[in-house]
């Protein structure tokens, strides 16, 4: 039984934290890919395709590569990272007092085999005043996150309900990841990832 090297093809500190949370030792090598939408691509297909491209972009012999991508969708529109404070305020105002969907694609590449999947999670915000939105933006937390919020930080106080995988909302669907590792012949042993 061997322990292959695990590479996370993402610069996201949340994803690093989540892998560490479940005891998977890993190296970080962010994938440099074009994250533009393909013509006619749905949000679901987009998130999963980017996860697959990230996992495929890092080529290290005898290493398992994990890619992931998270998007926020409301009324069919994709909310990416805010451009500035005004844009962050607009996003949070739009999400206030209602539900949206977080889609997280996850992909695993091992010895030439690439598998992937997608978790879609409904998230409901409580109603926010403009003053609350401004105070939240003052924390800086919204500025580098899709949909202008982070559920694992101050944003936890504006979320009323999560219907689905909480960790997918953070950026990495852990349950789905473990199932994908199994599909490529690896085992998650409640800590290390092993191959027979």
C-alpha positions in Angstrom: 0.0 0.0 0.0 1.5 3.3 -1.1 0.6 6.9 -0.4 0.7 8.9 -3.6 1.5 12.6 -3.5 -1.6 14.8 -3.6 -1.6 18.1 -5.4 -4.3 20.7 -5.1 -4.6 22.6 -8.3 -6.0 25.7 -6.6 -4.7 28.8 -4.7 -7.8 28.9 -2.6 -6.9 28.9 1.1 -10.4 27.5 1.9 -9.7 24.4 -0.2 -6.3 23.9 1.4 -8.0 24.2 4.8 -10.7 21.7 3.9 -8.2 19.1 2.7 -6.2 19.6 5.9 -9.5 19.3 7.9 -9.9 15.7 6.7 -6.2 14.8 7.1 -5.2 14.8 3.4 -1.6 16.0 3.2 -1.1 17.9 0.0 1.0 20.3 -2.0 -0.5 23.4 -3.7 0.2 24.1 -7.4 -2.4 26.5 -8.7 -3.5 25.8 -12.3 -3.3 28.7 -14.7 -6.3 28.2 -17.0 -8.7 30.4 -18.9 -11.9 30.6 -16.8 -14.0 32.3 -19.5 -17.3 30.8 -20.4 -17.5 28.6 -23.5 -20.3 29.5 -26.0 -23.6 28.1 -24.9 -22.2 26.6 -21.7 -24.5 26.3 -18.7 -23.3 27.2 -15.2 -23.3 23.5 -14.2 -21.2 22.5 -17.1 -18.9 25.5 -16.6 -18.1 24.7 -13.0 -17.4 21.1 -13.7 -15.3 21.8 -16.8 -13.1 24.3 -14.9 -12.5 21.7 -12.2 -11.5 19.1 -14.9 -9.2 21.6 -16.6 -7.5 22.5 -13.3 -6.9 18.9 -12.4 -5.6 18.2 -15.9 -3.3 21.3 -16.0 -0.9 20.0 -13.4 1.2 17.0 -14.6 3.3 15.4 -11.9 4.2 11.7 -12.3 2.7 9.4 -9.6 0.6 12.3 -8.1 -3.1 12.5 -7.7 -4.4 16.0 -8.7 -7.5 17.6 -7.4 -9.3 20.5 -9.2 -12.3 22.4 -8.0 -14.3 25.4 -9.1 -17.2 27.2 -7.3 -19.8 29.6 -8.8 -22.8 31.3 -7.4 -26.0 31.4 -9.5 -29.1 33.5 -8.9 -32.0 33.9 -11.4 -29.8 32.1 -14.0 -27.0 34.7 -13.7 -23.5 33.7 -12.5 -22.1 35.9 -9.8 -18.3 35.9 -9.8 -15.9 37.8 -7.6 -16.8 41.4 -7.2 -14.9 44.0 -9.2 -15.1 46.6 -6.4 -17.1 47.7 -3.4 -20.1 48.9 -5.4 -20.2 45.6 -7.3 -20.0 43.7 -4.0 -22.9 45.8 -2.6 -25.0 45.1 -5.7 -24.4 41.3 -5.4 -25.2 41.2 -1.7 -28.3 43.3 -2.1 -29.5 40.9 -4.8 -28.9 37.9 -2.6 -30.5 39.5 0.5 -33.6 37.8 1.8 -33.7 35.0 -0.7 -32.2 31.8 -2.0 -29.4 31.2 -4.6 -27.5 28.1 -5.8 -23.8 27.4 -5.2 -22.3 25.0 -7.7 -19.0 23.4 -7.0 -17.3 21.2 -9.6 -14.7 18.8 -8.3 -12.3 16.6 -10.4 -9.6 14.0 -9.6 -6.8 12.9 -12.0 -4.7 9.8 -11.3 -2.5 7.8 -13.6 -4.2 9.2 -16.8 -7.8 8.8 -15.5 -9.9 11.9 -15.0 -13.2 11.8 -13.1 -15.4 14.7 -12.0 -18.8 15.7 -10.6 -20.8 18.6 -9.4 -22.6 19.5 -6.1 -25.4 22.1 -6.3 -26.4 23.6 -2.9 -29.2 26.0 -2.2 -28.3 28.8 0.2 -30.7 31.3 1.8 -29.7 34.7 3.1 -31.5 36.6 5.8 -32.7 40.1 4.8 -29.8 42.6 5.0 -29.9 46.3 5.4 -27.7 48.6 3.3 -25.8 49.4 6.5 -25.2 45.7 7.3 -24.0 45.2 3.7 -21.5 48.1 4.0 -20.2 46.8 7.3 -19.7 43.4 5.9 -17.8 44.8 2.9 -15.7 46.7 5.4 -14.3 43.4 6.7 -12.8 42.8 3.2 -14.1 39.2 3.2 -16.5 39.6 0.2 -13.8 40.9 -2.2 -12.2 37.7 -3.3 -15.2 35.4 -3.2 -17.8 34.3 -5.8 -21.1 36.0 -4.9 -19.3 38.4 -2.6 -19.5 36.3 0.6 -17.7 33.5 2.5 -19.8 31.1 4.5 -16.9 30.1 6.7 -16.2 33.6 8.0 -18.3 36.7 8.9 -20.7 35.6 6.1 -21.9 32.8 8.4 -24.0 35.4 10.2 -25.9 36.3 7.0 -26.9 32.8 5.9 -30.2 31.5 7.2 -30.1 28.0 5.7 -28.0 25.6 3.7 -29.7 22.8 1.8 -26.9 20.5 0.8 -23.2 20.0 1.3 -21.9 22.9 3.5 -18.3 22.2 2.4 -19.2 22.5 -1.3 -20.3 26.1 -0.4 -16.9 26.6 1.1 -15.3 25.5 -2.1 -14.6 21.8 -2.0 -17.3 19.0 -1.9 -15.5 16.6 0.5 -18.0 13.7 0.3 -18.0 13.9 -3.5 -14.2 14.1 -3.5 -13.8 10.9 -1.5 -16.2 9.1 -3.9 -14.2 10.3 -6.9 -10.9 9.1 -5.3 -12.5 5.7 -5.0 -13.5 5.8 -8.7 -9.9 6.1 -9.8 -8.8 3.3 -7.5 -7.6 5.3 -4.5 -8.8 4.9 -0.9 -9.3 7.6 1.6 -8.3 6.1 5.0 -9.7 8.9 7.2 -6.5 10.8 6.7 -4.1 9.6 4.1 -5.0 8.7 0.5 -3.6 5.3 -0.4 -3.3 3.1 -3.5 -3.2 -0.7 -3.3 
